Amino acid sequence: MTASGQPDPPATPVAMVRDYAEADYGACRGLWAELTEYHREIYGDASIGGNDPGAGFDDYLATSQRIASWVAESGGRVVGLTGLFDRGSSGEVEPVVVTRAARGQGIGRMLISRVVEEARARGYEYLAIRPVARNVAAVRSFHAAGFRTLGGHVDLTMDLTPRRHEWLAGASLHDLDFDY
C-alpha cells in the first residue's frame, strides 16, 4: 500500500524477453565474448575462443539447426541471449548468457522460460541444455530452472595431448569419480 492507502503499483519487470533482431548483433557478439572470457577464467586457459572471443557468435548465427534466438533487454540495453536448436524430436537451449552486471535478477530464468515455451509449442519430446562441466554456477542455475534429468548421453573425454589447463577433481556419477 502506498502512503495514501492505494495499492502499490505493479512492479516493473527487471527485463523483457523479445526476439533477436539484426540490430542486436553487436550487443550479442559482446555477450558471446563475455561467455568465452568466463570459460577462459574457469578453465584457466586464455586460448579458448582464439584471438577473437566473440567470433563464435557468427558461427552460432550460421548454425542450420538454430530455430530462433531471443534477447533480454533491460533499461534499453541487451543484457541476455538465448536460443533454440532443433535436434529432431528434441530441442536444445544454446546459449544462455546474461551479462555479469545483470546476473542474479532472474533474467536467465526468463530467457529459459521463453525457450521452454517455444519447445513445447513445437511439440518436442525433450529439451536439453549442455553447459560445460566446469561451469558449476550454470549447472546449479539450470537445475533450479527444472533441468534435473541427465540426458541420453554423457560426454566422457580422455586427454590425448598435454592440456593447457588442469582438470579439477570432485565430480561423480554412478559411484565413479571424474575430473572436470
N, C-alpha and C positions, 0 to 999 in steps of 0.2 A: 504494500500500500504506500502511496505517496503521502506527503505531509498533509495534503488536502483530503485524504481519505479515499482517493481514487485508486483503482487497481494499478499496479506497476505496469508500465508499457512493456510489450513483448521484448525479450532480449534480442539484440541484434546478433545474427549469426556471425561467428568469427570468420567464416569464409563461405563462399558459394562454389559449387562444382558446376562446370559447364564444359561443353565440347571444346576440344583443342581446335584452334584456328591458326592459319599461317602466320598471323601477327604475333603469335606466342612463341615462334621459333627461337628467338634469341634468349628469352627467359627460360624456356625448357632446355635448351642446349646448356645453359648455365646450371640448371638443376642437375642435368646429367653429369656435368663436370664435378659438381659438388658430391654427387653419389660416388663417382670414381675416386675423388680425393678421399672420401670416407673409407672406401675399400683399400686404398693405399695405406691409410692410417691403421686399420685393424689388421692388416697383413704385414705392416712394416716393409712395404715394397713399393718404392716410388716409380717403378716401371709399369705398374698396372695402368692400362689405358694409353700407354705410349706418350708421345710428346704433347698430344692434344687431348686432355681428359674429357672434353666434350664431344669428340668425334664419334663416339659410339651412338650418339643420338641420331646422327644421319643414317647409320645402319639400322637403327630401331625403326625410323620412319619408313625405310625401304623394305622392311620385312613383309613378305607377302601374306603371312598369317595374321598380321595386325588388322583387327577389325575396326577399332576405334581407340581414341585416346581422349582423356579428359584432364582438365586442369582445375586446381583450386585457386581461387582469386580472393585476395583479402586487401582491403584498402586500395583497390585499383591495381594491385601487383599480383602476378602469378607466383604462388608460394608452394605449389604442389603439382605433381604429374602422376598419372597412372594410365594404364591401357589394358586392352583385352586382346588376346591372341586366340585364334581358332585352332584347336587341336583335334578336330574331328568331332567325336561325341562329347568332348570336354573343352573347357576354356582354360586359359592361363592368364593370371594377372601379371603384367610386366610393364613397367616397373611400378613401384610405389616409392616416391621420393617427395619429401617435404623439406623445404629449406630449414637449416638448423635453427634460425631465429623463430620459426613458427611451429616447431615441434612441441608436443605435449598439450596441444589445444584441440585434439580430436580431428584434425584435418586429414590425417592418414586414414582414419576410420571412415570419414565422409567419402574419400576417394574410393576406398574398398567397397563401400556400400553401393556406389554408383556402378562399379564393375559387376558386383553380385546381381544387381537389378537387371543389367543388360544380359548377363549369362543366363539368368532364369528366363528372361523374355525369349531368348534364343533356344530354350529347351535343352541346354546342356545337362548331361548326367552328373558331371563333376566340375569343380572349379579348383584349379591348382595354383599355388604360389610357390616360388622357388628362391628363397633368399640364399645368399652364400652362407655356408655353415658357420663361419666366424661372426656373422652379424647377429649376435645374441639379442641385441635390442629389437631388431626386426622380427626374429623368431618369436620373441615374447609378445610383441605387438600383434603379430598375425595370429598367434594362439588366442590372445584375448579377443580378437575380432571373429573367432569362430573356426579357424583352421586348426583342427585338433586331430586330424587323421593323417597318418603317414600314407602317402600316395602309392601308386603302383611300383615305383622304382626308388631306390636309394642309391645315390652316386657314391661308389667306393673308388678311391683312387690310390695309385701306387706311384711314388716318385721314381722316375727313370733317369733323371738327371739331377744334379745339385739344385736345391731350391734357393731362391733369393730371400726367402723368409723362413722362419722356424714355425713348425706346427705346434699347436697348443694341445696339451693332454686334457682330458676331462669329459669327453662325450662318451655315452654308452648306449647301446641298442641291443636288445636280446641278451643281456648279461655279457656283452662283449665290449671291450674298451677300444675307443678310437681316438685319434688325433683329429684336430680340425684347424 
